[in-house]
Amino acid sequence: MSRVRLIEEIEEEQLRKDIPHFRVGDTLKVHVKIIEGNKERVQAITGTVIAIKGKGLSETFSLYRIAYGAAMERVFPIHSPRIAKIEVMKHGKVCRSKLYYLRGAFGKKAKVKEQIMTKKKAAPVVAQKEVKKETVKETPKTESTDTDSKNTET
């Protein structure tokens, strides 16, 4: 077995399967395990994804947020065991792969438009059969006479 194949096999075991699909511009809530002394707790960090880099086990994403007037940027490895859970809060509508222009922006300039996601329902495919047109013979209508109506009244 080659060295490259062996490394790929080991990395494949460590890849996480519970990561949701997200892109640059999305707002995420990342639950991070924090160890303080001998205690462990989970802290949620919410922010906008401004960059995604790397592939495979070394893939990372940068989260940016402004809280209490101070800007904060944090880089997370996607497949890290320190990440408890990732939730996608909103999908952003952007046309760039890196949103570094958000770093110096405050207020409305730092907002990313929200993309409204809808699930497209596939219409069931119905096989259309040829319908043969049959000639229908119309029967002539008979007119009722006044004598019939007189007979029923008596």
C-alpha positions in Angstrom: 0.0 0.0 0.0 1.4 3.4 -1.0 2.1 6.1 1.6 -0.4 8.5 0.0 -3.2 5.9 0.1 -2.5 5.1 3.7 -2.7 8.9 4.6 -6.0 9.2 2.7 -7.4 6.2 4.6 -6.5 7.7 8.0 -7.9 11.1 7.1 -11.1 9.6 5.8 -11.8 8.0 9.2 -11.4 11.5 10.9 -13.7 13.4 8.5 -17.0 14.4 10.1 -20.3 13.4 8.5 -22.6 15.7 10.5 -21.5 19.0 8.9 -24.4 20.9 7.2 -23.9 22.4 3.7 -23.0 26.1 4.0 -21.3 28.7 1.8 -19.6 32.1 2.0 -22.1 34.7 3.2 -24.2 32.4 5.3 -24.8 33.2 9.0 -23.8 30.3 11.2 -24.1 29.4 14.9 -21.1 27.3 15.9 -21.2 25.4 19.2 -17.6 25.2 20.4 -16.4 23.0 23.3 -14.3 25.1 25.7 -12.1 23.5 28.3 -11.4 25.6 31.5 -9.2 23.7 33.9 -10.9 20.3 34.4 -14.4 21.6 33.3 -15.8 21.5 29.8 -18.6 23.7 28.5 -20.2 24.5 25.1 -20.3 28.1 23.9 -22.2 29.3 20.8 -20.7 31.8 18.5 -22.8 33.4 15.8 -21.3 35.2 12.8 -21.0 35.5 9.0 -18.8 33.2 7.0 -16.3 35.4 5.1 -14.0 32.7 3.8 -13.6 29.0 3.2 -10.2 27.5 2.6 -8.5 24.2 2.1 -9.8 20.7 1.3 -10.3 17.5 3.1 -9.2 17.3 6.7 -7.5 20.7 6.7 -10.6 22.6 5.5 -11.3 25.8 7.5 -13.8 28.6 7.5 -13.6 32.1 8.9 -16.4 33.5 11.0 -16.8 37.3 11.4 -19.1 39.2 13.7 -19.4 42.6 15.4 -20.5 42.6 19.0 -20.7 45.6 21.3 -18.8 47.8 18.9 -15.8 45.4 18.6 -15.2 43.2 15.5 -14.1 39.6 16.0 -12.9 37.1 13.4 -12.3 33.5 14.2 -11.0 30.6 12.1 -12.4 27.1 12.7 -11.2 23.8 11.2 -14.4 22.2 9.9 -13.5 18.7 11.0 -12.3 19.7 14.5 -13.5 17.6 17.5 -13.8 20.9 19.4 -16.8 21.8 17.4 -19.9 20.3 18.9 -22.4 21.4 16.3 -22.9 23.8 13.4 -26.3 25.4 12.6 -27.1 27.4 9.5 -29.2 30.4 10.6 -29.5 32.3 7.3 -28.3 31.8 3.7 -26.6 34.9 2.3 -26.8 36.1 -1.2 -23.3 37.0 -2.3 -21.3 36.9 -5.6 -17.8 36.6 -4.1 -15.8 33.7 -2.7 -14.1 35.9 0.0 -15.9 38.7 1.9 -12.9 40.4 3.3 -14.5 43.8 2.6 -16.7 43.2 5.6 -13.8 43.6 8.0 -13.8 47.3 8.1 -17.5 47.8 7.6 -20.0 48.7 10.4 -23.8 49.1 10.3 -25.7 48.6 7.0 -22.4 48.2 5.0 -21.6 45.1 7.0 -24.9 43.4 6.2 -25.3 40.5 3.7 -28.6 40.2 1.8 -30.5 37.1 2.8 -31.3 34.5 0.2 -34.7 32.9 0.5 -34.3 29.2 -0.1 -37.2 27.2 -1.4 -37.3 23.5 -2.0 -38.3 22.7 -5.5 -40.8 19.9 -5.7 -40.4 17.6 -8.6 -43.6 17.1 -10.5 -44.4 13.4 -10.9 -43.9 12.2 -14.4 -47.1 10.8 -15.8 -47.1 8.7 -18.9 -49.6 10.0 -21.4 -51.6 7.4 -23.2 -53.1 7.9 -26.6 -56.8 8.2 -26.3 -58.7 6.9 -29.3 -61.6 9.2 -30.3 -64.8 7.2 -30.6 -67.7 8.5 -32.5 -70.7 8.9 -30.4 -74.1 8.7 -32.0 -76.5 11.2 -30.6 -80.0 10.0 -30.1 -82.7 12.5 -31.2 -84.6 14.0 -28.3 -88.3 13.4 -28.3 -90.6 16.3 -27.5 -93.0 15.8 -24.7 -96.6 16.5 -25.7 -99.2 18.4 -23.7 -101.2 15.2 -23.3 -98.6 13.6 -21.2 -98.6 16.4 -18.7 -102.4 16.5 -18.6 -102.5 12.8 -17.8 -100.2 13.1 -14.8 -102.2 15.9 -13.2 -105.4 14.0 -12.9 
